[in-house]
């Protein structure tokens, strides 16, 4: 079964085409960039290595998806001969609120409920919905599946996800911790159990998704019991440009002293803070590490802060779960930053965690167990694959309705 996976952003569409029943083969992948802007283009890569970049005006998401379908079925660069081979479309949806505790078949009722969640993710959910609207218009007979970043964390208990604000605000607006990166945390934790030849229901796992956006999840017996991101992706770890945990009183103090409103404050904590705000160098860890090596004190401070936040959350989740069997690193930073992994793991030797330093130093973005055989805690690096999870879930949702 051929399944197209779409991840629609505000001005972009990332896509992958899978043959899910044929060893989950990835047939093609690509991206549409600068939708509605000057210099729009689509880049497509095929299974056999064929690559193409096509430049042209792309005014909206529907037109962008038309381009995607055109490339995928083209004689020269395509991966399927006819659009009829496409049996389903799976969508990444950032926020499902409390309405969605798992992946769903998308119908009009689901779309209406997703529209009600827009206020919870005003930057992300609208473009996600645009992809759904476009497929409904272009391919009305092709079933669609929705996979939510927040769904995996819906197993958290109320004592964990509630904020200590008036309960009426939770009831009125749904203000609580939801968490994000759930599809990634779900994939790598399942994969870790398979790599360790263990039943995930018997494991206590901490998953560290470290990229420009970053979060950590505590996964006990296969279920998320806590995670660092909250109502929005700002809470938790220090990130590339996001502040992470911040005293709400400090925020109102800044607003008062700088005489800034809500929009400017939102930009401050989302775009100008984190590693960029502290280092003054970059939001890119590689550039900050280079500056730190050259003696830049602010870059050195930002790395110390970044590591300390990660260590603090790992330690808290070990206590919350009553132990730890496996610690996972994923995401662009987690998969590639061997120095960071080493610095973090030095703090957990008291648990009998022993890192294979040679393997850790040599590993780059490959799947591996980087702890020694003697280590009491397994440490794994697992490149995430959210698109494959979306394709798998979509297949399970639609398989009985597709001929």
WOMO-V320081 format. One record per residue. N is the residue number from 0. NEAR is the number of other ideal C-beta (glycine too) atoms within 8 Angstrom. Layout:
n = <N | N>
near = <NEAR | NEAR>
//
This chain:
n = <0 | 1 | 2 | 3 | 4 | 5 | 6 | 7 | 8 | 9 | 10 | 11 | 12 | 13 | 14 | 15 | 16 | 17 | 18 | 19 | 20 | 21 | 22 | 23 | 24 | 25 | 26 | 27 | 28 | 29 | 30 | 31 | 32 | 33 | 34 | 35 | 36 | 37 | 38 | 39 | 40 | 41 | 42 | 43 | 44 | 45 | 46 | 47 | 48 | 49 | 50 | 51 | 52 | 53 | 54 | 55 | 56 | 57 | 58 | 59 | 60 | 61 | 62 | 63 | 64 | 65 | 66 | 67 | 68 | 69 | 70 | 71 | 72 | 73 | 74 | 75 | 76 | 77 | 78 | 79 | 80 | 81 | 82 | 83 | 84 | 85 | 86 | 87 | 88 | 89 | 90 | 91 | 92 | 93 | 94 | 95 | 96 | 97 | 98 | 99 | 100 | 101 | 102 | 103 | 104 | 105 | 106 | 107 | 108 | 109 | 110 | 111 | 112 | 113 | 114 | 115 | 116 | 117 | 118 | 119 | 120 | 121 | 122 | 123 | 124 | 125 | 126 | 127 | 128 | 129 | 130 | 131 | 132 | 133 | 134 | 135 | 136 | 137 | 138 | 139 | 140 | 141 | 142 | 143 | 144 | 145 | 146 | 147 | 148 | 149 | 150 | 151 | 152 | 153 | 154 | 155 | 156 | 157 | 158 | 159 | 160 | 161 | 162 | 163 | 164 | 165 | 166 | 167 | 168 | 169 | 170 | 171 | 172 | 173 | 174 | 175 | 176 | 177 | 178 | 179 | 180 | 181 | 182 | 183 | 184 | 185 | 186 | 187 | 188 | 189 | 190 | 191 | 192 | 193 | 194 | 195 | 196 | 197 | 198 | 199 | 200 | 201 | 202 | 203 | 204 | 205 | 206 | 207 | 208 | 209 | 210 | 211 | 212 | 213 | 214 | 215 | 216 | 217 | 218 | 219 | 220 | 221 | 222 | 223 | 224 | 225 | 226 | 227 | 228 | 229 | 230 | 231 | 232 | 233 | 234 | 235 | 236 | 237 | 238 | 239 | 240 | 241 | 242 | 243 | 244 | 245 | 246 | 247 | 248 | 249 | 250 | 251 | 252 | 253 | 254 | 255 | 256 | 257 | 258 | 259 | 260 | 261 | 262 | 263 | 264 | 265 | 266 | 267 | 268 | 269 | 270 | 271 | 272 | 273 | 274 | 275 | 276 | 277 | 278 | 279 | 280 | 281 | 282 | 283 | 284 | 285 | 286 | 287 | 288 | 289 | 290 | 291 | 292 | 293 | 294 | 295 | 296 | 297 | 298 | 299 | 300 | 301 | 302 | 303 | 304 | 305 | 306 | 307 | 308 | 309 | 310 | 311 | 312 | 313 | 314 | 315 | 316 | 317 | 318 | 319 | 320 | 321 | 322 | 323 | 324 | 325 | 326 | 327 | 328 | 329 | 330 | 331 | 332 | 333 | 334 | 335 | 336 | 337 | 338 | 339 | 340 | 341 | 342 | 343 | 344 | 345 | 346 | 347 | 348 | 349 | 350 | 351 | 352 | 353 | 354 | 355 | 356 | 357 | 358 | 359 | 360 | 361 | 362 | 363 | 364 | 365 | 366 | 367 | 368 | 369 | 370 | 371 | 372 | 373 | 374 | 375 | 376 | 377 | 378 | 379 | 380 | 381 | 382 | 383 | 384 | 385 | 386 | 387 | 388 | 389 | 390 | 391 | 392 | 393 | 394 | 395 | 396 | 397 | 398 | 399 | 400 | 401 | 402>
near = <10 | 12 | 15 | 14 | 16 | 14 | 10 | 13 | 9 | 6 | 8 | 11 | 15 | 11 | 13 | 11 | 15 | 15 | 11 | 11 | 5 | 6 | 4 | 10 | 8 | 10 | 11 | 12 | 10 | 12 | 9 | 15 | 10 | 11 | 15 | 8 | 7 | 4 | 6 | 15 | 12 | 15 | 11 | 14 | 9 | 12 | 8 | 4 | 6 | 7 | 8 | 9 | 8 | 10 | 6 | 7 | 4 | 14 | 6 | 9 | 13 | 11 | 10 | 15 | 15 | 9 | 13 | 14 | 12 | 8 | 14 | 14 | 10 | 8 | 3 | 5 | 8 | 11 | 8 | 12 | 5 | 6 | 8 | 4 | 8 | 14 | 10 | 16 | 15 | 16 | 18 | 15 | 12 | 11 | 13 | 14 | 11 | 5 | 7 | 12 | 5 | 6 | 12 | 9 | 9 | 11 | 6 | 5 | 6 | 11 | 11 | 8 | 10 | 15 | 8 | 9 | 13 | 11 | 5 | 11 | 10 | 8 | 5 | 10 | 14 | 10 | 11 | 14 | 12 | 12 | 14 | 14 | 10 | 12 | 14 | 9 | 7 | 10 | 10 | 6 | 3 | 10 | 12 | 14 | 17 | 15 | 14 | 13 | 13 | 15 | 13 | 13 | 15 | 10 | 7 | 12 | 6 | 5 | 5 | 9 | 10 | 9 | 9 | 3 | 7 | 4 | 6 | 6 | 9 | 12 | 5 | 6 | 5 | 8 | 8 | 9 | 14 | 13 | 16 | 13 | 13 | 16 | 14 | 13 | 16 | 10 | 13 | 15 | 16 | 9 | 10 | 17 | 14 | 7 | 10 | 12 | 4 | 8 | 6 | 13 | 6 | 6 | 17 | 13 | 16 | 16 | 14 | 14 | 16 | 14 | 10 | 8 | 10 | 15 | 15 | 16 | 18 | 14 | 15 | 10 | 8 | 9 | 7 | 14 | 12 | 9 | 17 | 12 | 14 | 11 | 9 | 7 | 8 | 11 | 11 | 14 | 14 | 13 | 12 | 12 | 13 | 13 | 12 | 12 | 7 | 8 | 5 | 6 | 6 | 8 | 11 | 8 | 8 | 11 | 11 | 7 | 6 | 7 | 5 | 8 | 6 | 5 | 6 | 9 | 12 | 8 | 9 | 12 | 12 | 10 | 6 | 9 | 11 | 13 | 15 | 13 | 10 | 11 | 14 | 6 | 11 | 9 | 8 | 7 | 11 | 6 | 9 | 15 | 12 | 8 | 12 | 12 | 6 | 6 | 6 | 10 | 6 | 10 | 13 | 10 | 10 | 15 | 12 | 8 | 10 | 13 | 11 | 8 | 13 | 13 | 10 | 8 | 12 | 15 | 9 | 8 | 13 | 11 | 7 | 9 | 12 | 5 | 6 | 12 | 10 | 15 | 15 | 16 | 13 | 15 | 13 | 8 | 11 | 15 | 13 | 8 | 10 | 11 | 7 | 13 | 15 | 12 | 8 | 12 | 12 | 7 | 8 | 11 | 9 | 4 | 9 | 8 | 13 | 10 | 13 | 9 | 7 | 6 | 9 | 12 | 8 | 7 | 11 | 7 | 6 | 8 | 8 | 8 | 8 | 12 | 12 | 7 | 3 | 4 | 12 | 6 | 13 | 11 | 16 | 17 | 15 | 13 | 9 | 10 | 7 | 10 | 12 | 11 | 12 | 16 | 15 | 10 | 12 | 17 | 13 | 8 | 12 | 13 | 8 | 4 | 5 | 9 | 1>
//
